[in-house]
Amino acid sequence: MSQKVLLNAKEVNIILHRLACQLIERHHDFSNTVLIGLQPRGIYLANRLAKILKEDYKVKNIQLGQLDITFYRDDFRRGDKTLEANKTNINFLVEDKNVVFIDDVLYTGRSIRAALTAIQSFGRPKEIELLTLIDRRFSRHLPIQPDYKGRQVDVINDEKVKVNWMENDKEDAVYLIEK
């Protein structure tokens, strides 16, 4: 198994700032927008973007939540491995809000489909957008595309994209892992 660096820490930081600026362009003061990180790994990206928006761009109205999609997945009962639920933390209304789903890698689109179903338990959003750090463009099983993407990567199906975050993995980096 070999791995290749797709993004180093400096490149990840540049992309995070670009994504934050794109969000500001579209949502201005975030008064009617909420950010929702998808569990488990999208929360690191969501937290980092919220921090950049608050500290570097002085956006005051950031509402940030975490959504667990485990029991909404279509592969929930498949496979030998039992899936473990994460925590949902949405302490605001999404009714008539602009919701931005945030996840680290867009692969088949099945996680986003599950998130679309799961969010309905919290109300009916006005609009839903998708922000991903990595878009695995040729791997989609569903017609789902990101509104904001850090980097588009063309990967063969047996290759894996791994995103490491300082908060969890002691480094900011994105790797392409060949089996």
GROMACS elastic network, one bead per residue, 0.5 to 0.9 nm:
[ bonds ]
;  ai    aj funct       b0    kb
    1   177     6  0.69913   500
    1   178     6  0.56334   500
    2   176     6  0.83275   500
    2   177     6  0.58061   500
    2   178     6  0.53230   500
    2   179     6  0.68919   500
    3   175     6  0.61725   500
    3   176     6  0.54377   500
    3   178     6  0.60902   500
    3   179     6  0.88315   500
    4   174     6  0.85833   500
    4   175     6  0.54792   500
    4   176     6  0.51249   500
    4   177     6  0.65217   500
    4   178     6  0.83022   500
    5     8     6  0.67184   500
    5   173     6  0.72575   500
    5   174     6  0.60472   500
    5   176     6  0.63939   500
    5   177     6  0.88841   500
    6   153     6  0.87660   500
    6   161     6  0.87905   500
    6   173     6  0.76171   500
    6   174     6  0.53339   500
    6   175     6  0.52498   500
    6   176     6  0.63688   500
    7    10     6  0.79372   500
    7    11     6  0.56139   500
    7    12     6  0.61014   500
    7   172     6  0.84219   500
    7   173     6  0.54797   500
    7   175     6  0.70437   500
    8    11     6  0.53377   500
    8    12     6  0.61675   500
    8    13     6  0.87072   500
    8   171     6  0.89419   500
    8   172     6  0.66761   500
    8   174     6  0.66797   500
    8   175     6  0.87926   500
    9    12     6  0.50846   500
    9    13     6  0.62086   500
    9    14     6  0.87296   500
    9   171     6  0.72139   500
    9   173     6  0.53909   500
    9   174     6  0.85202   500
   10    13     6  0.51470   500
   10    14     6  0.63173   500
   10    15     6  0.87255   500
   10   172     6  0.83413   500
   10   173     6  0.87857   500
   11    14     6  0.50921   500
   11    15     6  0.61878   500
   11    16     6  0.85842   500
   11   173     6  0.84264   500
   12    15     6  0.51485   500
   12    16     6  0.61337   500
   12    17     6  0.87511   500
   12   133     6  0.86337   500
   12   150     6  0.83420   500
   12   172     6  0.68086   500
   12   173     6  0.68074   500
   12   174     6  0.80662   500
   13    16     6  0.50735   500
   13    17     6  0.63479   500
   13    18     6  0.86740   500
   13   172     6  0.83896   500
   14    17     6  0.53001   500
   14    18     6  0.62804   500
   14    19     6  0.87243   500
   15    19     6  0.60945   500
   15    20     6  0.85177   500
   15   133     6  0.79962   500
   15   149     6  0.88406   500
   15   150     6  0.55965   500
   15   151     6  0.80446   500
   16    19     6  0.51335   500
   16    20     6  0.61381   500
   16    21     6  0.86558   500
   16    45     6  0.83879   500
   16    48     6  0.79106   500
   16    49     6  0.65440   500
   16    52     6  0.79910   500
   16   133     6  0.81360   500
   16   150     6  0.73901   500
   17    21     6  0.61854   500
   17    22     6  0.86265   500
   17    49     6  0.78785   500
   17    52     6  0.71588   500
   17    53     6  0.85388   500
   17    56     6  0.89287   500
   18    21     6  0.51181   500
   18    22     6  0.62461   500
   18    23     6  0.87102   500
   18   150     6  0.80069   500
   19    22     6  0.50262   500
   19    23     6  0.62552   500
   19    24     6  0.86904   500
   19    49     6  0.79386   500
   19   131     6  0.81873   500
   19   133     6  0.86824   500
   19   148     6  0.68621   500
   19   149     6  0.74079   500
   19   150     6  0.68028   500
   20    23     6  0.51136   500
   20    24     6  0.62792   500
   20    25     6  0.87039   500
   20    49     6  0.62539   500
   20    50     6  0.83063   500
   20    52     6  0.70840   500
   20    53     6  0.62283   500
   20    57     6  0.84812   500
   21    24     6  0.50068   500
   21    25     6  0.61567   500
   21    26     6  0.87194   500
   21    53     6  0.83209   500
   21    57     6  0.84459   500
   22    25     6  0.50757   500
   22    26     6  0.64243   500
   22    27     6  0.85856   500
   22   148     6  0.76284   500
   23    26     6  0.52543   500
   23    27     6  0.58086   500
   23    28     6  0.75821   500
   23    30     6  0.88261   500
   23    53     6  0.89867   500
   23   148     6  0.83040   500
   24    27     6  0.51400   500
   24    29     6  0.71506   500
   24    30     6  0.77507   500
   24    53     6  0.82034   500
   24    57     6  0.87358   500
   24    59     6  0.85075   500
   25    28     6  0.57830   500
   27    30     6  0.52682   500
   27    31     6  0.80059   500
   27    32     6  0.78972   500
   27    33     6  0.67573   500
   27    98     6  0.85668   500
   28    31     6  0.80590   500
   28    59     6  0.85188   500
   29    32     6  0.82158   500
   29    33     6  0.84972   500
   29    59     6  0.62812   500
   29    60     6  0.74255   500
   29    61     6  0.66480   500
   29    62     6  0.84615   500
   30    34     6  0.71850   500
   30    59     6  0.76087   500
   30    60     6  0.81339   500
   30    61     6  0.57201   500
   30    62     6  0.62899   500
   30    63     6  0.81695   500
   30    98     6  0.88511   500
   31    34     6  0.83660   500
   31    60     6  0.89812   500
   31    61     6  0.59545   500
   31    62     6  0.79086   500
   31    63     6  0.88809   500
   32    61     6  0.89220   500
   32    96     6  0.81249   500
   32    97     6  0.53387   500
   32    98     6  0.60634   500
   32    99     6  0.87019   500
   33    61     6  0.86613   500
   33    62     6  0.78235   500
   33    63     6  0.74582   500
   33    94     6  0.86469   500
   33    97     6  0.56257   500
   33    99     6  0.58145   500
   33   100     6  0.74264   500
   34    62     6  0.68315   500
   34    63     6  0.50468   500
   34    64     6  0.60783   500
   34    65     6  0.76953   500
   34    92     6  0.86983   500
   34    94     6  0.74304   500
   34    97     6  0.69184   500
   34    98     6  0.62474   500
   34    99     6  0.50448   500
   34   100     6  0.62721   500
   34   101     6  0.87454   500
   35    46     6  0.70735   500
   35    50     6  0.80640   500
   35    62     6  0.75023   500
   35    63     6  0.61507   500
   35    65     6  0.62786   500
   35    66     6  0.85151   500
   35    98     6  0.85921   500
   35    99     6  0.60136   500
   35   101     6  0.62987   500
   35   102     6  0.71279   500
   36    42     6  0.85649   500
   36    43     6  0.78444   500
   36    46     6  0.69187   500
   36    63     6  0.83884   500
   36    64     6  0.57294   500
   36    66     6  0.53663   500
   36    67     6  0.65252   500
   36    90     6  0.80786   500
   36    99     6  0.70452   500
   36   100     6  0.60349   500
   36   102     6  0.59415   500
   36   103     6  0.88252   500
   37    40     6  0.83340   500
   37    41     6  0.80662   500
   37    44     6  0.76713   500
   37    45     6  0.73023   500
   37    46     6  0.50688   500
   37    47     6  0.77185   500
   37    64     6  0.75995   500
   37    65     6  0.62201   500
   37    67     6  0.62343   500
   37    68     6  0.88643   500
   37   100     6  0.83837   500
   37   101     6  0.59985   500
   37   103     6  0.61828   500
   38    41     6  0.68163   500
   38    43     6  0.58163   500
   38    46     6  0.83293   500
   38    65     6  0.86814   500
   38    66     6  0.58932   500
   38    67     6  0.50455   500
   38    68     6  0.62684   500
   38    69     6  0.73185   500
   38    88     6  0.89284   500
   38   101     6  0.68567   500
   38   102     6  0.60537   500
   38   103     6  0.56046   500
   38   104     6  0.86050   500
   38   111     6  0.84592   500
   38   112     6  0.86149   500
   38   115     6  0.75687   500
   39    42     6  0.56945   500
   39    43     6  0.59509   500
   39    66     6  0.64731   500
   39    67     6  0.57914   500
   39    68     6  0.50295   500
   39    69     6  0.69607   500
   39    70     6  0.83530   500
   39    85     6  0.89868   500
   39    86     6  0.64880   500
   39    87     6  0.75426   500
   39    88     6  0.79306   500
   39   103     6  0.80808   500
   40    43     6  0.63736   500
   40    44     6  0.83581   500
   40    66     6  0.87934   500
   40    67     6  0.86320   500
   40    68     6  0.73677   500
   40    69     6  0.89978   500
   40    86     6  0.67851   500
   40    87     6  0.87023   500
   40   103     6  0.88181   500
   41    44     6  0.59276   500
   41    45     6  0.74946   500
   41   103     6  0.67674   500
   41   104     6  0.62677   500
   41   105     6  0.87498   500
   41   163     6  0.84873   500
   42    45     6  0.53495   500
   42    46     6  0.61744   500
   42    47     6  0.86106   500
   42    66     6  0.85181   500
   42   101     6  0.86661   500
   42   102     6  0.56604   500
   42   105     6  0.81104   500
   42   132     6  0.83224   500
   43    47     6  0.58897   500
   43    48     6  0.83729   500
   43    65     6  0.84544   500
   43    66     6  0.64598   500
   43    67     6  0.86241   500
   43   102     6  0.74328   500
   43   103     6  0.72164   500
   43   104     6  0.83655   500
   44    47     6  0.52238   500
   44    48     6  0.61349   500
   44    49     6  0.86071   500
   44   103     6  0.86206   500
   44   104     6  0.81390   500
   44   165     6  0.68680   500
   44   166     6  0.89781   500
   44   167     6  0.74400   500
   44   168     6  0.82067   500
   45    48     6  0.51432   500
   45    49     6  0.61125   500
   45    50     6  0.85659   500
   45   102     6  0.70007   500
   45   103     6  0.68633   500
   45   104     6  0.64043   500
   45   132     6  0.84772   500
   45   133     6  0.77252   500
   45   165     6  0.81819   500
   46    49     6  0.51838   500
   46    50     6  0.61038   500
   46    51     6  0.85640   500
   46    64     6  0.76178   500
   46    65     6  0.85390   500
   46    66     6  0.85887   500
   46   101     6  0.86661   500
   46   102     6  0.58996   500
   46   103     6  0.75878   500
   46   104     6  0.88787   500
   47    50     6  0.51511   500
   47    51     6  0.61568   500
   47    52     6  0.86879   500
   47    64     6  0.77611   500
   48    51     6  0.51116   500
   48    52     6  0.62552   500
   48    53     6  0.86493   500
   49    52     6  0.50774   500
   49    53     6  0.60825   500
   49    54     6  0.85667   500
   50    53     6  0.50889   500
   50    54     6  0.61366   500
   50    55     6  0.84976   500
   50    59     6  0.88969   500
   50    62     6  0.67404   500
   50    63     6  0.84662   500
   50    64     6  0.72910   500
   51    54     6  0.51925   500
   51    55     6  0.58579   500
   51    56     6  0.78357   500
   52    55     6  0.53255   500
   52    56     6  0.51847   500
   52    57     6  0.67185   500
   52    58     6  0.84873   500
   52    59     6  0.89614   500
   53    56     6  0.58597   500
   53    58     6  0.62449   500
   53    59     6  0.55181   500
   53    60     6  0.82794   500
   53    62     6  0.79179   500
   54    57     6  0.58496   500
   54    60     6  0.61128   500
   54    61     6  0.84182   500
   54    62     6  0.74113   500
   55    58     6  0.54923   500
   55    59     6  0.76934   500
   56    59     6  0.83530   500
   59    62     6  0.68324   500
   63    91     6  0.88708   500
   63    92     6  0.76843   500
   64    89     6  0.87739   500
   64    90     6  0.75735   500
   64    91     6  0.87434   500
   64    92     6  0.88306   500
   65    88     6  0.76601   500
   65    89     6  0.54437   500
   65    91     6  0.72133   500
   65    92     6  0.82286   500
   66    87     6  0.72675   500
   66    88     6  0.52119   500
   66    90     6  0.61468   500
   67    86     6  0.83465   500
   67    87     6  0.70665   500
   67    89     6  0.64417   500
   67    90     6  0.71967   500
   67   115     6  0.74845   500
   67   118     6  0.78592   500
   67   119     6  0.78151   500
   68    71     6  0.80300   500
   68    72     6  0.86277   500
   68    85     6  0.70046   500
   68    86     6  0.55628   500
   68    87     6  0.57749   500
   68    88     6  0.50236   500
   68    89     6  0.84218   500
   68   115     6  0.79296   500
   68   118     6  0.79751   500
   69    72     6  0.52431   500
   69    73     6  0.63893   500
   69    85     6  0.80979   500
   69    86     6  0.82143   500
   69    88     6  0.85208   500
   69   111     6  0.71765   500
   69   112     6  0.87381   500
   69   114     6  0.58694   500
   69   115     6  0.57227   500
   69   117     6  0.86001   500
   69   118     6  0.63306   500
   70    73     6  0.57082   500
   70    76     6  0.68184   500
   70    83     6  0.70774   500
   70    84     6  0.73242   500
   70    85     6  0.56715   500
   70    86     6  0.73896   500
   70   111     6  0.87610   500
   70   114     6  0.80952   500
   71    74     6  0.83231   500
   71    76     6  0.61800   500
   71    83     6  0.86884   500
   71    85     6  0.75437   500
   71   114     6  0.83737   500
   71   118     6  0.86701   500
   72    75     6  0.86998   500
   72    76     6  0.73009   500
   72   111     6  0.86069   500
   72   113     6  0.85824   500
   72   114     6  0.50017   500
   72   115     6  0.73896   500
   72   117     6  0.68700   500
   72   118     6  0.63474   500
   73    76     6  0.52310   500
   73    77     6  0.87677   500
   73   110     6  0.70700   500
   73   111     6  0.66608   500
   73   113     6  0.79215   500
   73   114     6  0.51542   500
   73   115     6  0.84182   500
   74    77     6  0.78265   500
   74    78     6  0.84042   500
   74   110     6  0.74871   500
   74   111     6  0.88691   500
   74   113     6  0.89611   500
   74   114     6  0.74725   500
   75    78     6  0.50970   500
   75    79     6  0.78271   500
   75   110     6  0.88464   500
   76    79     6  0.83298   500
   76    82     6  0.83016   500
   76    83     6  0.69670   500
   77    80     6  0.86986   500
   77    82     6  0.78925   500
   77    83     6  0.83434   500
   78    81     6  0.81253   500
   78    82     6  0.86650   500
   79    82     6  0.77470   500
   90    93     6  0.78632   500
   90    94     6  0.87873   500
   90   122     6  0.81742   500
   92   122     6  0.86974   500
   93    96     6  0.84555   500
   93    97     6  0.78019   500
   93   122     6  0.67359   500
   93   123     6  0.69884   500
   93   125     6  0.89457   500
   94    97     6  0.51452   500
   94    98     6  0.76565   500
   94    99     6  0.71158   500
   94   119     6  0.82541   500
   94   120     6  0.89566   500
   94   122     6  0.61865   500
   94   123     6  0.55723   500
   94   124     6  0.65248   500
   94   125     6  0.53871   500
   94   126     6  0.82263   500
   95    98     6  0.87535   500
   95   122     6  0.73822   500
   95   126     6  0.69374   500
   96   123     6  0.80319   500
   96   124     6  0.62472   500
   96   127     6  0.76307   500
   97   124     6  0.80701   500
   97   126     6  0.50665   500
   97   127     6  0.67677   500
   97   128     6  0.85307   500
   98   125     6  0.61583   500
   98   126     6  0.55218   500
   98   128     6  0.59339   500
   98   129     6  0.76728   500
   99   125     6  0.64948   500
   99   126     6  0.77092   500
   99   127     6  0.61185   500
   99   129     6  0.62109   500
   99   130     6  0.84807   500
  100   127     6  0.84058   500
  100   128     6  0.57691   500
  100   130     6  0.55711   500
  100   131     6  0.67809   500
  101   112     6  0.81075   500
  101   115     6  0.80764   500
  101   128     6  0.71605   500
  101   129     6  0.60919   500
  101   131     6  0.61104   500
  101   132     6  0.83712   500
  102   129     6  0.86725   500
  102   130     6  0.60928   500
  102   132     6  0.58688   500
  102   133     6  0.84244   500
  103   106     6  0.71051   500
  103   112     6  0.86341   500
  103   130     6  0.79445   500
  103   131     6  0.65447   500
  103   132     6  0.50658   500
  103   133     6  0.70358   500
  103   134     6  0.86388   500
  104   131     6  0.83131   500
  104   132     6  0.52519   500
  104   134     6  0.61984   500
  104   135     6  0.86690   500
  104   163     6  0.69916   500
  105   132     6  0.58262   500
  105   133     6  0.60400   500
  105   135     6  0.59420   500
  105   136     6  0.71546   500
  105   161     6  0.76560   500
  105   162     6  0.83858   500
  105   163     6  0.78944   500
  106   109     6  0.61820   500
  106   110     6  0.89386   500
  106   111     6  0.82513   500
  106   112     6  0.81741   500
  106   131     6  0.89716   500
  106   132     6  0.63147   500
  106   133     6  0.80846   500
  106   134     6  0.62547   500
  106   136     6  0.58866   500
  106   137     6  0.80202   500
  106   139     6  0.87184   500
  106   140     6  0.82380   500
  106   144     6  0.88961   500
  106   145     6  0.82593   500
  106   146     6  0.78099   500
  107   110     6  0.79736   500
  107   111     6  0.85506   500
  107   134     6  0.85712   500
  107   135     6  0.67590   500
  107   136     6  0.52292   500
  107   137     6  0.74315   500
  107   138     6  0.83569   500
  107   139     6  0.56883   500
  107   140     6  0.59668   500
  107   141     6  0.83400   500
  108   111     6  0.77426   500
  108   112     6  0.88313   500
  108   136     6  0.81549   500
  108   137     6  0.89836   500
  108   138     6  0.88020   500
  108   139     6  0.55049   500
  108   142     6  0.65167   500
  108   144     6  0.84916   500
  109   112     6  0.53544   500
  109   113     6  0.63258   500
  109   114     6  0.88039   500
  109   139     6  0.85913   500
  109   140     6  0.59106   500
  109   141     6  0.62973   500
  109   142     6  0.55148   500
  109   143     6  0.74858   500
  109   144     6  0.58282   500
  109   145     6  0.80524   500
  110   114     6  0.62232   500
  110   115     6  0.86208   500
  110   140     6  0.86029   500
  110   141     6  0.74183   500
  110   142     6  0.69765   500
  110   144     6  0.88442   500
  111   114     6  0.50471   500
  111   115     6  0.61800   500
  111   116     6  0.86912   500
  112   116     6  0.61570   500
  112   117     6  0.86891   500
  112   130     6  0.83193   500
  112   144     6  0.77587   500
  113   116     6  0.51324   500
  113   117     6  0.65625   500
  113   118     6  0.87658   500
  113   142     6  0.81854   500
  113   144     6  0.81697   500
  114   117     6  0.52054   500
  114   118     6  0.61196   500
  114   119     6  0.86826   500
  115   119     6  0.59658   500
  115   120     6  0.87288   500
  116   119     6  0.55662   500
  116   120     6  0.69724   500
  116   128     6  0.84356   500
  117   120     6  0.56915   500
  117   121     6  0.78890   500
  118   121     6  0.59351   500
  118   122     6  0.79932   500
  119   122     6  0.55186   500
  119   123     6  0.69996   500
  119   124     6  0.78527   500
  119   125     6  0.83444   500
  120   123     6  0.52391   500
  120   124     6  0.59336   500
  120   125     6  0.80857   500
  121   124     6  0.83468   500
  122   125     6  0.86901   500
  124   127     6  0.86732   500
  125   128     6  0.67246   500
  129   146     6  0.73430   500
  129   147     6  0.59638   500
  129   148     6  0.81745   500
  130   145     6  0.76063   500
  130   147     6  0.52559   500
  130   148     6  0.64230   500
  130   149     6  0.84127   500
  131   146     6  0.56960   500
  131   147     6  0.59559   500
  131   149     6  0.57444   500
  131   150     6  0.81858   500
  132   135     6  0.65228   500
  132   146     6  0.65241   500
  132   147     6  0.83343   500
  132   148     6  0.63644   500
  132   150     6  0.64158   500
  132   151     6  0.83704   500
  133   148     6  0.82123   500
  133   149     6  0.54468   500
  133   151     6  0.62394   500
  133   152     6  0.84885   500
  133   163     6  0.87696   500
  134   137     6  0.89500   500
  134   149     6  0.63416   500
  134   150     6  0.57860   500
  134   151     6  0.50718   500
  134   152     6  0.57949   500
  134   153     6  0.67935   500
  134   161     6  0.82956   500
  134   163     6  0.86298   500
  134   174     6  0.87722   500
  135   138     6  0.88689   500
  135   145     6  0.83875   500
  135   146     6  0.75126   500
  135   149     6  0.64772   500
  135   150     6  0.76657   500
  135   151     6  0.62438   500
  135   153     6  0.59648   500
  135   154     6  0.83564   500
  136   139     6  0.58923   500
  136   140     6  0.76441   500
  136   151     6  0.88100   500
  136   152     6  0.61689   500
  136   153     6  0.51049   500
  136   154     6  0.58789   500
  136   155     6  0.64889   500
  136   161     6  0.83846   500
  137   140     6  0.66999   500
  137   145     6  0.85735   500
  137   152     6  0.64761   500
  137   153     6  0.63713   500
  137   154     6  0.59691   500
  137   155     6  0.78971   500
  138   153     6  0.85079   500
  138   154     6  0.63035   500
  138   155     6  0.71352   500
  138   156     6  0.80784   500
  138   157     6  0.85249   500
  139   154     6  0.84594   500
  139   155     6  0.77438   500
  139   156     6  0.80282   500
  139   157     6  0.67492   500
  140   143     6  0.70744   500
  140   144     6  0.75178   500
  140   145     6  0.87920   500
  141   144     6  0.84846   500
  142   145     6  0.89336   500
  145   148     6  0.89578   500
  146   149     6  0.61428   500
  149   152     6  0.70618   500
  153   161     6  0.89187   500
  155   158     6  0.81895   500
  155   159     6  0.62696   500
  155   160     6  0.77503   500
  155   161     6  0.82681   500
  155   176     6  0.82736   500
  156   159     6  0.54844   500
  156   160     6  0.83558   500
  157   160     6  0.75836   500
  158   177     6  0.89939   500
  158   178     6  0.72160   500
  158   179     6  0.67759   500
  159   176     6  0.68269   500
  159   177     6  0.56766   500
  159   179     6  0.63031   500
  160   175     6  0.81123   500
  160   176     6  0.57814   500
  160   177     6  0.50389   500
  160   178     6  0.66156   500
  160   179     6  0.80526   500
  161   174     6  0.70207   500
  161   175     6  0.57024   500
  161   177     6  0.61868   500
  162   173     6  0.83210   500
  162   174     6  0.56679   500
  162   175     6  0.51591   500
  162   176     6  0.64829   500
  162   177     6  0.72560   500
  163   169     6  0.89768   500
  163   172     6  0.76676   500
  163   173     6  0.60599   500
  163   175     6  0.64814   500
  164   167     6  0.86830   500
  164   168     6  0.72507   500
  164   169     6  0.54120   500
  164   170     6  0.76537   500
  164   171     6  0.60593   500
  164   172     6  0.53229   500
  164   173     6  0.51689   500
  164   174     6  0.60651   500
  164   175     6  0.80920   500
  165   168     6  0.54527   500
  165   169     6  0.52931   500
  165   170     6  0.65162   500
  165   171     6  0.54484   500
  165   173     6  0.68363   500
  165   174     6  0.87925   500
  166   169     6  0.53814   500
  166   172     6  0.51524   500
  166   173     6  0.85259   500
  167   170     6  0.61666   500
  167   171     6  0.77138   500
  167   172     6  0.86185   500
  168   171     6  0.79846   500
  169   172     6  0.77220   500
